[in-house]
Amino acid sequence: MAVYSFNITASILTQSADIAARESTVFEITNNEPTDAYFTLETIYGDENIYTTASNKNTSGDFTLDSGLKELIKNDYIASVIVSPGGGSLTFVPTFAITGSTLRLRGIGG
């Protein structure tokens, strides 16, 4: 299992390493804001700045939210959760292998 730490105020980062298909991956998300904030995993757009059939389906898979997270919204290209003050952990088991440079981690404050 791979574990990655992310601070919600970090804005946008590229995933630091590849993730194998069906590899359990935990994102430990810190939220130092006094209100709820947002964390998003998103596929990097294709050549035309849109998701196409050639885009990697980086968020296809299974997600588990711990008590610090709520309201998962997702499709095959993007997944977002609301992060309570303090933070929480998001466990993701992708259907397909993910090349780290094609997945962004984005945090947005309250």
C-alpha positions in Angstrom: 0.0 0.0 0.0 1.3 3.5 -0.9 0.6 6.4 1.4 0.8 10.1 0.3 0.4 13.2 2.4 -1.2 16.3 1.1 -1.9 19.7 2.8 -5.1 21.3 1.5 -3.3 24.6 1.1 -0.7 23.1 -1.3 -2.9 24.1 -4.2 -2.0 21.8 -7.2 0.6 19.1 -7.3 1.3 16.3 -9.7 1.1 12.8 -8.3 4.7 12.0 -7.2 4.8 8.4 -8.3 3.0 5.9 -10.5 0.2 3.8 -9.0 -0.3 0.2 -10.1 -3.7 -1.1 -11.0 -5.5 -2.4 -8.0 -2.9 -1.0 -5.6 -4.4 0.4 -2.4 -3.3 4.0 -2.2 -4.0 6.3 0.8 -4.0 10.1 0.5 -3.6 11.6 4.0 -5.2 15.1 3.6 -4.5 17.9 6.1 -7.0 20.8 6.3 -5.7 23.6 8.6 -8.6 25.9 7.5 -11.3 26.6 10.1 -14.0 25.5 7.6 -14.5 22.6 5.2 -12.2 22.6 2.2 -12.0 20.5 -1.0 -9.6 17.9 -2.3 -9.6 16.7 -5.9 -7.9 14.0 -7.8 -8.0 14.9 -11.5 -6.8 13.5 -14.8 -4.7 16.0 -16.7 -6.6 17.1 -19.8 -5.7 15.8 -23.3 -4.2 17.8 -26.1 -7.4 19.8 -26.7 -7.8 20.7 -23.0 -10.8 18.4 -22.6 -11.3 14.8 -21.5 -11.5 12.6 -24.6 -11.7 8.9 -25.2 -7.8 9.0 -25.3 -7.7 10.5 -21.7 -6.5 8.3 -18.9 -9.4 7.1 -16.7 -7.3 7.9 -13.6 -10.2 8.0 -11.1 -11.9 4.8 -12.2 -11.9 2.5 -9.2 -13.0 2.2 -5.5 -12.9 5.0 -2.9 -13.2 4.7 0.9 -13.6 7.9 3.0 -12.7 8.1 6.6 -14.6 10.2 9.2 -12.8 13.5 8.2 -14.1 13.3 4.6 -17.6 13.5 3.1 -19.6 13.7 -0.2 -17.5 11.9 -2.8 -18.4 13.1 -6.3 -16.6 11.3 -9.1 -16.5 10.0 -12.7 -13.6 8.3 -14.5 -11.5 11.4 -14.8 -12.1 13.5 -11.6 -13.0 12.8 -8.0 -13.6 15.3 -5.3 -14.3 15.2 -1.5 -15.1 17.7 1.1 -12.5 17.7 3.9 -13.5 18.7 7.4 -11.2 20.9 9.5 -8.2 18.8 10.6 -8.4 16.5 7.6 -8.8 12.8 6.9 -7.7 9.9 4.7 -9.0 8.9 1.3 -8.2 5.3 0.2 -8.3 4.7 -3.5 -7.9 1.5 -5.4 -7.6 2.3 -9.1 -9.0 0.1 -11.8 -6.2 1.0 -14.2 -2.5 1.8 -13.7 -1.8 5.5 -13.3 1.2 7.3 -14.6 2.0 9.9 -11.9 2.5 12.7 -14.4 -1.1 12.3 -15.6 -2.8 12.8 -12.2 -3.1 16.1 -10.3 -3.9 16.5 -6.6 -5.7 19.8 -6.0 -6.6 21.4 -2.7 -9.0 24.4 -2.5 -9.5 26.2 0.8 -12.8 26.8 2.5 
